[in-house]
Amino acid sequence: MNLIEWATSPWGQQVPIHIAWSLLWVSAIAGVGFLIVHAIYVKFMAKPVAHSAGASSVDISRIPEKVQRHSFGARFFHAIMALSMLALLFTAFLPKVGVQFAWVEWHWIAGIVLTISVLYHIIHASFVLDFWSIWPDQQDRIDARNRIKLALGQSAPEPKKFAKYPLENKLYHLIVMLAGLSAIGTGLFMMKRVRTPFFTRNPYLFSDMTWGWMYVLHGLAGVGFVALVTVHIYFAIRPEKLFITKSMIFGSISRENYLEHHDPQRWVVGAEGPASGRPESKKAPA
């Protein structure tokens, strides 16, 4: 199966022009297939996960009834990013399934909104939030290895509860970041091929070959987001994850959810100080 569409340039050179649109259905089916398999696994095969009792020394009385998980700035970014991403997906792929409309202008406008929101998020996360809380750390790697051993029936210590963000959230964030930056970077250059108030149109900025591979990378990122968004929505509405989804709307989780799902020694909160993604006494990893 040819995964890339090719064309012949005026000089007789074979150049890529886009991905094969059959990959759209591959991504959609993969996303739906994942959620079906995961739902069956959780329902019939998953076993309760035991955690080490590493939080017994924490003074629970200093933990507020409502633990702030997301600031207003983070929630505002997430809402704008989600709306712009959905707009990008609809404007990109609805014409490919037969819904015809003037999609180009709406697509690049949504792309500009997404770009601005991501730039804001980078600055906000770097200087206001705990930048390192979303990245896998050594304890995540140790616990992941122990979980695999326990799942295979081998002897291993019980893993600790997660910090502010579970490992699967961190890995998902990494994948979305790579796909998002690929789509944004290529999309900004591709705006040079259409008339906008921001750039003077110049379709000859790159060679046909360079433009072609740029379209391929942009398309791969786009179809990848079909599966990524499907999986994200699925986990957002799962009953055991609803407390996280609600925190993205209201900003906080209950003390009970905090103690049940998170390790207070890894995600330190308290009535006297702001929430942190790691113990205050530890230095952020380099």
QUILINKA-V463719 format. One record per residue. N is the residue number from 1. PHI is phi in radians with two decimals (* if undefined). Layout:
n:N phi:PHI
n:N phi:PHI
//
This chain:
n:1 phi:*
n:2 phi:-1.41
n:3 phi:-1.54
n:4 phi:-2.25
n:5 phi:-1.49
n:6 phi:-2.07
n:7 phi:-2.52
n:8 phi:-1.80
n:9 phi:-1.27
n:10 phi:-1.03
n:11 phi:-1.72
n:12 phi:1.42
n:13 phi:-1.60
n:14 phi:-1.36
n:15 phi:-2.23
n:16 phi:-1.28
n:17 phi:-2.11
n:18 phi:-3.13
n:19 phi:-1.35
n:20 phi:-1.25
n:21 phi:-1.23
n:22 phi:-1.12
n:23 phi:-1.14
n:24 phi:-1.05
n:25 phi:-1.26
n:26 phi:-1.06
n:27 phi:-1.15
n:28 phi:-1.09
n:29 phi:-1.17
n:30 phi:-1.09
n:31 phi:-1.11
n:32 phi:-1.17
n:33 phi:-1.08
n:34 phi:-1.07
n:35 phi:-1.17
n:36 phi:-1.16
n:37 phi:-1.10
n:38 phi:-1.12
n:39 phi:-1.09
n:40 phi:-1.15
n:41 phi:-1.08
n:42 phi:-1.12
n:43 phi:-1.26
n:44 phi:-2.05
n:45 phi:-2.14
n:46 phi:-1.17
n:47 phi:-1.87
n:48 phi:-1.00
n:49 phi:-1.61
n:50 phi:-1.58
n:51 phi:-2.15
n:52 phi:-1.17
n:53 phi:-1.52
n:54 phi:-1.56
n:55 phi:-1.82
n:56 phi:-1.16
n:57 phi:-1.49
n:58 phi:-1.40
n:59 phi:-1.38
n:60 phi:-1.15
n:61 phi:-1.12
n:62 phi:-1.52
n:63 phi:-1.52
n:64 phi:-1.17
n:65 phi:-1.10
n:66 phi:-2.02
n:67 phi:-1.72
n:68 phi:-1.18
n:69 phi:-1.93
n:70 phi:-2.35
n:71 phi:-1.26
n:72 phi:-1.07
n:73 phi:-1.05
n:74 phi:-1.18
n:75 phi:-1.21
n:76 phi:-1.11
n:77 phi:-1.03
n:78 phi:-1.06
n:79 phi:-1.15
n:80 phi:-1.14
n:81 phi:-1.07
n:82 phi:-1.12
n:83 phi:-1.12
n:84 phi:-1.19
n:85 phi:-1.15
n:86 phi:-1.11
n:87 phi:-1.09
n:88 phi:-1.10
n:89 phi:-1.16
n:90 phi:-1.14
n:91 phi:-1.23
n:92 phi:-1.40
n:93 phi:-1.92
n:94 phi:-1.05
n:95 phi:-1.07
n:96 phi:-1.32
n:97 phi:-1.91
n:98 phi:1.86
n:99 phi:-1.60
n:100 phi:-1.67
n:101 phi:-2.82
n:102 phi:-1.34
n:103 phi:-1.59
n:104 phi:-1.06
n:105 phi:-1.11
n:106 phi:-1.11
n:107 phi:-1.19
n:108 phi:-1.26
n:109 phi:-1.13
n:110 phi:-1.08
n:111 phi:-1.13
n:112 phi:-1.12
n:113 phi:-1.07
n:114 phi:-1.09
n:115 phi:-1.07
n:116 phi:-1.11
n:117 phi:-1.14
n:118 phi:-1.20
n:119 phi:-1.05
n:120 phi:-1.06
n:121 phi:-1.11
n:122 phi:-1.07
n:123 phi:-1.16
n:124 phi:-1.09
n:125 phi:-1.22
n:126 phi:-1.36
n:127 phi:-2.03
n:128 phi:-2.02
n:129 phi:-1.51
n:130 phi:-1.44
n:131 phi:-1.00
n:132 phi:-1.47
n:133 phi:-1.20
n:134 phi:-1.67
n:135 phi:-1.80
n:136 phi:-1.01
n:137 phi:-2.06
n:138 phi:-1.09
n:139 phi:-1.13
n:140 phi:-1.06
n:141 phi:-1.18
n:142 phi:-1.12
n:143 phi:-1.16
n:144 phi:-1.09
n:145 phi:-1.11
n:146 phi:-1.19
n:147 phi:-1.11
n:148 phi:-1.12
n:149 phi:-1.08
n:150 phi:-1.12
n:151 phi:-1.15
n:152 phi:-1.55
n:153 phi:1.45
n:154 phi:-1.58
n:155 phi:-1.41
n:156 phi:-2.85
n:157 phi:-1.10
n:158 phi:-1.16
n:159 phi:-1.22
n:160 phi:-1.38
n:161 phi:-1.20
n:162 phi:-1.29
n:163 phi:-1.37
n:164 phi:-1.06
n:165 phi:-2.04
n:166 phi:-1.06
n:167 phi:-1.04
n:168 phi:-1.13
n:169 phi:-1.13
n:170 phi:-1.14
n:171 phi:-1.19
n:172 phi:-1.09
n:173 phi:-1.03
n:174 phi:-1.12
n:175 phi:-1.14
n:176 phi:-1.11
n:177 phi:-1.07
n:178 phi:-1.13
n:179 phi:-1.16
n:180 phi:-1.15
n:181 phi:-1.15
n:182 phi:-1.13
n:183 phi:-1.17
n:184 phi:-1.19
n:185 phi:-1.06
n:186 phi:-1.21
n:187 phi:-1.11
n:188 phi:-1.11
n:189 phi:-1.18
n:190 phi:-1.16
n:191 phi:-1.13
n:192 phi:-1.21
n:193 phi:-1.65
n:194 phi:-2.20
n:195 phi:-1.50
n:196 phi:-2.42
n:197 phi:-1.25
n:198 phi:-1.72
n:199 phi:-2.29
n:200 phi:-1.39
n:201 phi:-1.07
n:202 phi:-2.64
n:203 phi:-1.23
n:204 phi:-1.78
n:205 phi:-1.09
n:206 phi:-2.18
n:207 phi:-1.25
n:208 phi:-1.02
n:209 phi:-1.14
n:210 phi:-1.13
n:211 phi:-1.03
n:212 phi:-1.07
n:213 phi:-1.19
n:214 phi:-1.16
n:215 phi:-1.15
n:216 phi:-1.11
n:217 phi:-1.11
n:218 phi:-1.09
n:219 phi:-1.17
n:220 phi:-1.09
n:221 phi:-1.09
n:222 phi:-1.11
n:223 phi:-1.20
n:224 phi:-1.08
n:225 phi:-1.19
n:226 phi:-1.07
n:227 phi:-1.22
n:228 phi:-1.12
n:229 phi:-1.19
n:230 phi:-1.03
n:231 phi:-1.14
n:232 phi:-1.10
n:233 phi:-1.12
n:234 phi:-1.02
n:235 phi:-1.21
n:236 phi:-1.14
n:237 phi:-1.81
n:238 phi:-1.18
n:239 phi:-0.96
n:240 phi:-1.29
n:241 phi:-1.88
n:242 phi:-1.10
n:243 phi:-1.13
n:244 phi:-1.25
n:245 phi:-1.07
n:246 phi:-1.10
n:247 phi:-1.18
n:248 phi:-1.30
n:249 phi:-1.68
n:250 phi:-1.77
n:251 phi:1.71
n:252 phi:-2.43
n:253 phi:-2.15
n:254 phi:-1.33
n:255 phi:-1.02
n:256 phi:-1.12
n:257 phi:-1.11
n:258 phi:-1.05
n:259 phi:-1.25
n:260 phi:-1.30
n:261 phi:-1.92
n:262 phi:-2.21
n:263 phi:-1.60
n:264 phi:-1.07
n:265 phi:-1.44
n:266 phi:-1.77
n:267 phi:-2.11
n:268 phi:-1.53
n:269 phi:-2.31
n:270 phi:-3.05
n:271 phi:-1.13
n:272 phi:-1.49
n:273 phi:-2.52
n:274 phi:-1.30
n:275 phi:-1.18
n:276 phi:-2.36
n:277 phi:-1.45
n:278 phi:-2.72
n:279 phi:-1.00
n:280 phi:-1.13
n:281 phi:-1.42
n:282 phi:-1.76
n:283 phi:-1.43
n:284 phi:-1.13
n:285 phi:-1.14
n:286 phi:-1.38
//
